[in-house]
Structure formats: C-alpha cells, structure tokens
Amino acid sequence: MGRVVVLGSLNVDLVTSVERHPRPGETVLGEGLHRYAGGKGGNQAVAAAAAGAAVAMVGAVGDDEGGQAYLRRLEGRGIDVSGVRTLAGHASGQAWITVDDGGENAIVVIPGANAEVSPPDLSGLGLGSGLGSGLGSGDVLLMQLEIPLATVARAARAAHSAGARVVINAAPYAALPPDVAALADVVVNEHEALLLADSGVVPGSLLVTFGAAGCDWDGERFEGMPVPDEEVVDTTGAGDAFCGALAAALADGADRVEAVRRASVAGAAAVRHAGAQVDPEL
C-alpha cells in the first residue's frame, strides 16, 4: 500500500448552532460555541488515516495553544506531522462556522498560518525540487486550495515527476494552472465544476460530487449513499471525508468503483456527527 501525503490547511473551527442562517444585515442568536479540529487538509488527513492509509501531513500552524493541540491530535491518530511547521508570532488558521437546524453550514475561513505554507515546507518530505527519496510510484499527494496556489502547483509538478498520483480537491475554488490540472485527478462539487468549466482548464481526470446523489468521474456515474434527514447532524467536512477516503483507496490500489464506494461510505458517515472529524473537540 502506498502512502498518502496531505499538503494543506489546519484550522481551529469555532462552531455554533443557529435556527437558520442570517440574511445580509441580520443578526441571529447562536446556541453554544465549540472548538473543533478542522481545515480541509487536516480533515482529509484524518479521514485517510481512518481509512487505513499511512498518512503524513505537510502544512503550518501558529505557536498558539490551538495549533499545538491540533498537532497532538494528529499524532494521536498515527499521522506523521514532521512536515508541519510551527510559526512563531502567527495565529493558527481558524474557521467560523454556523450550522442550521437542517444540518447545513455556512463557513468563513481565516487562513492564519496556512497562508504562509511555501515551497520550503515541502523539502521535509522530499517534495521540493529534489523529490528523490520522497513520494514515488504508488503514493498519493492529496491537496486542497486553502493554502497558496503557487505551493500547490509546485508540489503537484514535483510529485507527478516522481511518479506519485496527484489528487487536488479544488476547494475553495481557484483557477488551477492548466499544466497542473492536466496532471491531476481534480475533485470538485457541482458548483465548483461550473467554475472550472468556465475557466476552460481541462483536468487530467475530473470527479464531480453531488452529495447524496453520488458522483461523476470522467462521465461515469456512481450512485450515492443517501442519509435519512433525521440522521443528518452536520454536513461540515463530508466532502473532506470523501476525498481522504478516496486518496486512501487509491494508495491501496483500488480501482475507481471501489475507491468511490469507500469514499461514499466515509462521506455518508461524516454527516452523522457534529464537526468535520469524529470526536473533533480540541
């Protein structure tokens, strides 16, 4: 089985529940405030590890208590965090999340240390210009776009040159350089897919997710795993669970049918608990 290396964001999520999301200019009351582990990178790393992959995380946190608690959490789940820098004088990334009575979420992300993830961070796991002993055939590099796009692009090119598979969850959406999209499996939701189509950029492979309705991978449709409304607790992180489990399956050598099945199981399980990760309290 290959290794999954996740290059991405680590956020401390602050989550409150609301009856409904506010309209522009409106104030609503929240119930409770919880601090959870989040960020697309961290979420996907935890999901990949839960799916049985050997996982290494590359990114950055601040020298605050929340960031250090997050590193301990990842280590406790068997994830290699030697590629995560602690930045003195920086705050860890944060996300402010409201979840309504229907389980739908609205999120504002404050990048913090994630905005400082740069090419030098890649050298610790052989992801710099001299990839050499780092990622290779059978490994999967999984990335998202909550860190600088230039860093994602450089890592994608280097990992691909070394023979690793590159999976990019293009969220939050940003226009990928055409050569980077061409060498990657790009995963987007239906809204991001429209933006990608408008850009004219053509991925090497395109997987579009439709939540409970399933997904489409290069024109092949896969059924989803619907969850009864009464079992939906929080949709935060469902897409991340899908991506992490997908990368783990690909590193395990699974074909598309099996990889999507495993990813769909993980995504369906994710909406049944609060927060983007299982037992997410920091």
PyMOL commands that set and color helices and strands:
alter all, ss='L'
color gray80, all
select helices_A, chain A and resi 40-50+65-76+112-116+119-125+149-161+178-182+190-199+211-213+229-231+238-251+256-270
alter helices_A, ss='H'
color red, helices_A
select strands_A, chain A and resi 3-7+11-17+31-38+54-62+80-87+93-99+105-110+140-143+165-169+185-189+205-209+215-217+220-222
alter strands_A, ss='S'
color yellow, strands_A
deselect
rebuild
show_as cartoon
